Amino acid sequence: MQIKLIILDFDGTLATTEEANMQAYVLALREEGIELDIAEYKRRYFGMRCPEFLREIGITNEEDIDRIRRRKIELYPTQFDSVKLNEPLWNFVQGFRKQGGKVWIVSTSQIENITNAMRHLGIVDKVDGLLTSRDVTEPKPSPEAFLKAMEIEGVSPSETLIFEDSLVGLAAAKASGASYIKVRLE
C-alpha cells in the first residue's frame, strides 16, 4: 500500500526543543521557589504534558498549575537559540508534500509552544494539519491523536508513516497500527 500521510512528532523529532523546554521550566519553577533537578527531568518527565508534569513534582493546586503553565509558555521563546529544525526530515517531508502526500504534526505539547517554535523555525503553514494535547482526551501513549489525524485525512494505518522519538510516542505509534520510524536527534 502507498503511504499517503506522514505524521511527525514535534519535540525531539522535527525540532531540538528539549533544552528550550527544560530551561523554560527551570525559569518558571524558580520563580515559584522550586529548583528543578535537570537530570531527573530528562530521565522521568521530558515529553510529559505540562499539567501532568507539575502534578508529578507535587504541584496540585489547579490555579498554580495554570499560572506556571502560562508562565512557561511566555518564557519558552526566550530560549529559542537552542531550537533547531531537523533539516533532513523536514526536506524529506516537504518533498513528500510536493508529490501530493499529506504531512501532519501530532504532539502532546501545548499549541502555543508549537506555533511559537514553528514561527521561529519559519515553518508555519508548511504542514497540512496540527493536533496537540487540546485536541484529544487521551495523550500518548494512547494512539488517539494519530488515529484522529488519519481519520481527518481519510487514510488507513497502512497508508500512514509516523516519525517519533519518545517512548510514549513510539508506544502510541505502534498501537495505531501504522508503520513508524524512531528518530534520534543529536
C-alpha positions as CSV (number, residue, x, y, z in Angstrom):
1,M,0.0,0.0,0.0
2,Q,1.2,3.5,-0.8
3,I,2.0,6.0,2.0
4,K,-0.4,9.0,1.8
5,L,0.1,10.5,5.3
6,I,3.2,11.2,7.3
7,I,2.8,12.2,10.9
8,L,5.6,13.9,12.8
9,D,6.1,14.4,16.5
10,F,7.4,17.9,17.1
11,D,9.7,18.0,20.2
12,G,12.7,15.8,19.7
13,T,11.6,14.6,16.3
14,L,11.1,17.6,14.0
15,A,13.0,20.1,16.2
16,T,15.5,20.0,19.0
17,T,13.4,21.6,21.7
18,E,14.4,19.7,24.8
19,E,16.9,22.3,26.1
20,A,14.5,25.2,25.4
21,N,11.6,23.4,27.1
22,M,13.7,22.4,30.1
23,Q,15.1,25.9,30.6
24,A,11.7,27.5,30.4
25,Y,10.6,25.1,33.1
26,V,13.7,25.9,35.2
27,L,12.9,29.6,35.0
28,A,9.2,29.3,35.6
29,L,9.6,27.0,38.6
30,R,12.5,29.1,40.0
31,E,10.0,32.0,40.2
32,E,7.9,29.7,42.4
33,G,10.9,28.9,44.6
34,I,11.3,25.4,43.1
35,E,14.7,24.2,41.8
36,L,14.2,21.6,39.0
37,D,16.6,18.7,39.0
38,I,17.6,18.7,35.3
39,A,18.9,15.1,35.3
40,E,15.6,13.9,36.9
41,Y,13.6,16.0,34.5
42,K,15.4,14.4,31.5
43,R,15.1,10.9,32.9
44,R,11.5,11.0,34.1
45,Y,9.5,13.9,32.8
46,F,10.5,15.0,29.3
47,G,7.7,14.6,26.9
48,M,5.0,14.7,29.6
49,R,2.2,17.2,29.3
50,C,2.7,20.3,31.5
51,P,-0.1,19.8,33.9
52,E,0.8,16.1,34.5
53,F,4.5,17.0,35.0
54,L,3.6,19.7,37.5
55,R,1.4,17.3,39.4
56,E,4.1,14.7,39.4
57,I,6.5,17.1,41.1
58,G,4.0,17.9,43.8
59,I,2.1,21.0,42.5
60,T,-1.6,20.1,42.9
61,N,-3.5,23.4,43.0
62,E,-5.1,23.9,39.6
63,E,-4.7,27.7,39.7
64,D,-0.9,27.3,40.4
65,I,-0.7,24.7,37.6
66,D,-2.3,27.1,35.1
67,R,-0.2,30.0,36.2
68,I,3.0,28.1,35.9
69,R,2.0,26.6,32.6
70,R,1.2,30.1,31.2
71,R,4.5,31.5,32.5
72,K,6.4,28.6,31.0
73,I,4.8,29.3,27.6
74,E,5.8,33.0,28.0
75,L,9.4,32.0,28.8
76,Y,9.8,29.4,26.1
77,P,10.5,31.7,23.2
78,T,13.3,33.4,25.2
79,Q,15.2,30.0,24.9
80,F,14.9,29.5,21.2
81,D,18.6,30.0,20.5
82,S,18.9,26.2,21.1
83,V,15.9,25.2,18.9
84,K,17.0,23.7,15.6
85,L,15.0,22.1,12.8
86,N,15.7,18.5,11.8
87,E,16.6,19.6,8.2
88,P,16.9,16.1,6.6
89,L,13.5,15.1,7.9
90,W,11.9,18.4,7.0
91,N,13.3,18.3,3.5
92,F,12.1,14.7,3.1
93,V,8.5,15.6,4.1
94,Q,8.4,18.7,2.0
95,G,9.3,16.5,-1.0
96,F,6.6,14.1,0.0
97,R,4.1,17.0,0.1
98,K,5.2,18.2,-3.4
99,Q,4.2,14.7,-4.6
100,G,0.7,15.0,-3.1
101,G,1.3,13.5,0.3
102,K,-0.1,15.0,3.5
103,V,2.1,15.9,6.5
104,W,0.7,16.4,10.0
105,I,2.4,17.3,13.3
106,V,0.9,15.4,16.3
107,S,2.3,16.4,19.7
108,T,1.5,16.3,23.3
109,S,2.9,19.9,23.6
110,Q,0.8,23.0,24.1
111,I,-0.4,24.6,20.8
112,E,1.2,27.9,21.8
113,N,4.6,26.3,22.3
114,I,4.5,24.5,18.9
115,T,3.2,27.5,17.0
116,N,5.8,29.8,18.6
117,A,8.6,27.3,17.7
118,M,7.3,26.8,14.2
119,R,7.2,30.6,13.7
120,H,10.8,30.8,14.9
121,L,11.8,28.0,12.5
122,G,9.9,29.5,9.6
123,I,7.7,26.5,9.0
124,V,4.2,27.8,9.9
125,D,1.7,26.9,7.2
126,K,4.0,24.3,5.7
127,V,2.2,21.3,7.1
128,D,-1.3,20.1,6.4
129,G,-2.5,19.7,9.9
130,L,-1.6,20.0,13.6
131,L,-3.0,18.1,16.6
132,T,-2.0,18.9,20.1
133,S,-2.9,17.9,23.6
134,R,-6.0,20.1,23.3
135,D,-7.4,18.0,20.5
136,V,-7.6,14.7,22.3
137,T,-8.9,13.2,25.5
138,E,-6.1,10.7,26.0
139,P,-2.5,11.7,25.5
140,K,0.3,9.5,24.1
141,P,0.8,6.5,24.7
142,S,-2.8,6.4,23.5
143,P,-2.9,6.3,19.7
144,E,-6.0,8.7,19.8
145,A,-4.2,11.6,18.2
146,F,-2.6,9.6,15.4
147,L,-5.9,7.9,14.6
148,K,-7.7,11.2,14.6
149,A,-5.2,12.6,12.0
150,M,-5.7,9.5,9.9
151,E,-9.5,9.9,10.2
152,I,-9.4,13.5,9.1
153,E,-7.3,12.7,6.1
154,G,-9.3,9.6,5.2
155,V,-6.4,7.2,5.3
156,S,-5.8,3.9,7.0
157,P,-2.9,3.0,9.3
158,S,-1.4,1.0,6.4
159,E,-1.2,4.3,4.4
160,T,0.4,6.2,7.3
161,L,4.1,6.6,8.4
162,I,4.8,8.1,11.8
163,F,8.1,9.6,12.9
164,E,8.6,9.6,16.7
165,D,11.3,9.9,19.3
166,S,9.9,9.3,22.8
167,L,8.9,6.0,24.4
168,V,5.3,7.2,24.9
169,G,5.2,8.4,21.3
170,L,6.6,5.1,19.9
171,A,4.0,3.2,22.0
172,A,1.2,5.3,20.6
173,A,2.6,4.8,17.0
174,K,2.7,1.1,17.5
175,A,-0.8,1.0,19.0
176,S,-2.1,3.0,16.0
177,G,-1.3,0.2,13.6
178,A,0.8,2.4,11.3
179,S,4.4,1.9,10.3
180,Y,6.8,4.1,12.3
181,I,10.4,5.2,12.5
182,K,12.3,6.1,15.6
183,V,14.1,9.4,15.3
184,R,17.1,10.3,17.4
185,L,18.4,13.9,17.1
186,E,21.8,14.7,18.3
